[in-house]
Amino acid sequence: MAEGKIYIYGGSGHGKSPAAIGCGLIAAAKGARVVIIQFLRGKGLTEDDYARRLEPEIKLFRFEKSNENFSELPKEKQEEEVKNIKNGLNFAKKVLNTGECDMLILDEVLGLLDNGILTVEDLRGVLSLKGEETDIILTGIPVDERACSLADYVTEIRTIK
């Protein structure tokens, strides 16, 4: 089997999450087990309805409790959501430790760096649990050198028009 890689889809353009989810669909079609953990999106969004129909090959998780995006929450609610987000990160560690998936997509995890919820060293700790054949895809707007150093492949997506 192929050696697992770490991919980043980042940048200010639209389409990072759909690109990552598309990779998950292709992997699932080839028999892979895919886990998607989404961050900073709130829990009340409906675009995941289709993805939920793809279970058990593709499993989608959100740990945040609010129906609103993280940036729209008052400070006290943000602090509460940080605890939920950290639960999501611990779940990602568990998934990697137990080998429950062949591909792990951490959607908007780079935004956790931007919001000061996660450090590059914290992210490195999560990624260090990756099995030899597991692919991990990270998405989010910020594409900085420290985060890029964690990945095998980095794609910057920007909107031209």
Helices and strands as residue ranges (DSSP letters): E 6-10, H 16-29, E 34-38, H 49-52, E 58-62, G 70-72, H 75-98, E 103-107, H 109-114, H 120-127, E 135-140, H 145-148, E 153-156
